[in-house]
Amino acid sequence: MTGSIADARAAVTRARAEAAEFRYKYGYEMPCDVLSKRLANINQVYTQRVYTPSLSLIYPPSLTLGKAYMRPLGVAMTLISLDDEFGPQLYKTDPAGYYIGSKATASGPKQQEALNYMEKKLKNKDFAPGDWKEVVETGIAALSSVLSVDFKKGEVEVGVVGADGNPLFRKLTEDEIDERLQAIAEKD
């Protein structure tokens, strides 16, 4: 997530509630694309008509109060999953209600530079080549290139889904990150 920490907590709570409700109602886990669409729709509603005090002088309160009772959440969410039917999925939603599935994505101040880097690396490919270790190395190299920083093992956090056949999310340890950083250094 990128954005306000408080808004991110609210968005995560809402996403968990939506996923739990889906599982209760349908009996299986909510697919990543369905969750991202639902969260994007919720975000989009928050961008619609809101209370405008200046209009309350001209129009009755019923016309100046809209459906959106909450300000838009200022977070961009990246959702990842391993779908039984479609395999790995990556979706990104923004505060305006836009969502998109992609091979690689980035968020934050240097988002466009990171996307350009990844586009060059993954051009004409359906996915990042190699096993999860090589994919992590590509991600760290993109971040390092865009920020013009050589990372040390304690300066970057990496999370993976589906590494070594395990469908659960986990954070890499500092030793695993150090191995990936050394592999990147050997390639250069």
C-alpha positions as CSV (number, residue, x, y, z in Angstrom):
1,M,0.0,0.0,0.0
2,T,1.1,3.5,-0.7
3,G,-0.5,6.5,1.1
4,S,-1.8,7.4,4.5
5,I,-1.2,4.8,7.2
6,A,-4.6,5.3,8.8
7,D,-6.3,5.1,5.4
8,A,-4.4,1.9,4.7
9,R,-5.6,0.3,7.9
10,A,-9.2,1.2,7.1
11,A,-8.8,-0.2,3.5
12,V,-7.2,-3.5,4.8
13,T,-10.0,-3.9,7.3
14,R,-12.6,-3.3,4.6
15,A,-10.8,-5.8,2.2
16,R,-10.7,-8.4,4.9
17,A,-14.4,-7.9,5.7
18,E,-15.3,-8.2,2.0
19,A,-13.3,-11.3,1.6
20,A,-14.7,-12.9,4.7
21,E,-18.3,-12.1,3.6
22,F,-17.6,-13.6,0.2
23,R,-16.2,-16.8,1.7
24,Y,-19.2,-17.1,4.1
25,K,-21.7,-16.4,1.3
26,Y,-20.2,-18.6,-1.5
27,G,-18.1,-21.2,0.3
28,Y,-14.7,-20.5,-1.3
29,E,-12.0,-17.8,-1.2
30,M,-12.6,-14.5,-3.0
31,P,-10.6,-14.3,-6.2
32,C,-8.1,-11.5,-6.4
33,D,-9.7,-9.9,-9.4
34,V,-13.1,-9.9,-7.7
35,L,-11.8,-8.4,-4.5
36,S,-9.9,-5.7,-6.4
37,K,-13.0,-4.8,-8.5
38,R,-15.1,-4.6,-5.3
39,L,-12.5,-2.4,-3.5
40,A,-12.2,-0.1,-6.6
41,N,-16.0,0.2,-6.7
42,I,-16.1,1.2,-3.1
43,N,-13.3,3.8,-3.7
44,Q,-15.1,5.2,-6.7
45,V,-18.3,5.7,-4.7
46,Y,-16.3,7.8,-2.2
47,T,-15.3,10.2,-5.0
48,Q,-18.9,11.0,-5.8
49,R,-21.2,13.7,-4.5
50,V,-20.2,14.8,-1.0
51,Y,-21.5,17.5,1.3
52,T,-20.7,21.0,0.0
53,P,-21.4,23.7,2.6
54,S,-21.4,26.5,0.1
55,L,-24.3,24.8,-1.8
56,S,-26.3,24.4,1.3
57,L,-27.1,28.1,1.2
58,I,-28.8,27.7,-2.2
59,Y,-30.2,24.2,-2.2
60,P,-32.0,22.2,0.6
61,P,-29.8,19.8,2.6
62,S,-31.3,16.8,0.8
63,L,-29.6,18.0,-2.5
64,T,-26.2,18.9,-0.9
65,L,-25.7,15.6,0.9
66,G,-24.6,12.8,-1.4
67,K,-24.3,9.1,-1.0
68,A,-20.6,9.4,-0.1
69,Y,-20.5,9.8,3.6
70,M,-16.8,9.4,3.8
71,R,-13.8,11.1,2.2
72,P,-11.9,9.1,-0.4
73,L,-9.2,6.9,1.1
74,G,-5.8,8.1,0.0
75,V,-4.2,4.7,-0.7
76,A,-3.1,2.7,-3.7
77,M,-3.5,-1.0,-3.0
78,T,-1.6,-3.8,-4.7
79,L,-3.3,-7.2,-4.4
80,I,-1.6,-10.5,-5.2
81,S,-2.8,-14.1,-5.1
82,L,-2.4,-17.5,-6.5
83,D,-5.7,-18.4,-8.1
84,D,-6.6,-22.1,-8.6
85,E,-7.9,-21.4,-12.1
86,F,-5.7,-18.6,-13.4
87,G,-2.5,-18.9,-11.4
88,P,-0.6,-15.9,-10.1
89,Q,-2.6,-12.7,-10.2
90,L,-1.5,-9.1,-9.5
91,Y,-4.0,-6.2,-9.3
92,K,-3.6,-2.6,-8.4
93,T,-6.4,-0.2,-7.3
94,D,-6.2,3.6,-6.7
95,P,-8.3,6.0,-4.7
96,A,-10.3,7.1,-7.8
97,G,-11.7,3.6,-8.3
98,Y,-9.5,2.5,-11.1
99,Y,-8.1,-1.1,-11.0
100,I,-6.0,-3.1,-13.4
101,G,-4.4,-6.5,-13.6
102,S,-0.8,-6.6,-14.7
103,K,2.5,-8.5,-14.9
104,A,4.3,-6.0,-12.7
105,T,3.4,-2.8,-11.0
106,A,4.7,0.0,-8.8
107,S,3.3,2.7,-6.5
108,G,4.7,5.8,-5.0
109,P,6.7,8.9,-6.0
110,K,8.8,7.2,-8.7
111,Q,6.1,4.9,-9.9
112,Q,6.4,5.8,-13.6
113,E,10.2,5.2,-13.7
114,A,9.7,1.8,-12.0
115,L,7.0,0.9,-14.5
116,N,9.2,1.9,-17.4
117,Y,12.0,-0.2,-16.1
118,M,9.8,-3.3,-15.6
119,E,8.2,-2.8,-19.0
120,K,11.6,-2.9,-20.7
121,K,12.6,-6.0,-18.7
122,L,9.3,-7.9,-19.4
123,K,8.6,-6.7,-22.9
124,N,7.1,-9.5,-25.1
125,K,6.9,-11.9,-22.1
126,D,3.9,-13.2,-20.3
127,F,5.6,-13.2,-16.9
128,A,9.0,-12.6,-15.3
129,P,11.3,-15.5,-16.4
130,G,12.9,-17.8,-13.9
131,D,12.0,-19.1,-10.4
132,W,10.8,-16.9,-7.5
133,K,14.4,-16.0,-6.6
134,E,15.1,-14.5,-10.1
135,V,11.8,-12.6,-9.9
136,V,12.8,-11.1,-6.5
137,E,16.1,-10.1,-8.0
138,T,14.4,-8.4,-10.9
139,G,12.2,-6.4,-8.4
140,I,15.1,-5.4,-6.2
141,A,17.1,-4.4,-9.3
142,A,14.2,-2.3,-10.5
143,L,13.9,-0.6,-7.2
144,S,17.7,-0.1,-6.9
145,S,17.9,1.4,-10.5
146,V,15.0,3.8,-10.0
147,L,16.1,5.1,-6.6
148,S,19.9,5.0,-7.6
149,V,20.6,3.1,-4.3
150,D,22.7,0.0,-3.6
151,F,20.7,-1.8,-0.9
152,K,22.0,-3.6,2.1
153,K,20.0,-6.6,3.5
154,G,18.4,-4.5,6.3
155,E,17.3,-1.7,4.0
156,V,14.7,-3.5,1.9
157,E,11.7,-5.8,2.7
158,V,10.5,-8.4,0.3
159,G,7.4,-10.5,0.4
160,V,6.6,-13.5,-1.8
161,V,3.6,-15.6,-2.6
162,G,3.9,-19.1,-4.0
163,A,7.7,-19.5,-3.3
164,D,8.7,-23.1,-3.4
165,G,5.1,-24.3,-3.9
166,N,3.8,-22.6,-0.7
167,P,0.7,-20.6,-1.7
168,L,0.9,-18.4,1.4
169,F,2.5,-14.9,1.7
170,R,5.7,-14.6,3.6
171,K,8.4,-12.1,4.1
172,L,11.9,-13.0,3.2
173,T,14.5,-13.1,6.0
174,E,17.5,-10.8,6.0
175,D,19.7,-13.7,5.0
176,E,17.5,-14.6,2.0
177,I,17.5,-10.9,1.0
178,D,21.3,-10.9,1.3
179,E,21.6,-13.9,-1.0
180,R,19.5,-12.2,-3.6
181,L,21.5,-9.0,-3.3
182,Q,24.7,-11.0,-3.7
183,A,23.3,-12.7,-6.8
184,I,22.4,-9.3,-8.3
185,A,26.0,-8.1,-7.6
186,E,27.5,-11.1,-9.3
187,K,25.3,-10.5,-12.4
188,D,26.6,-6.9,-12.7
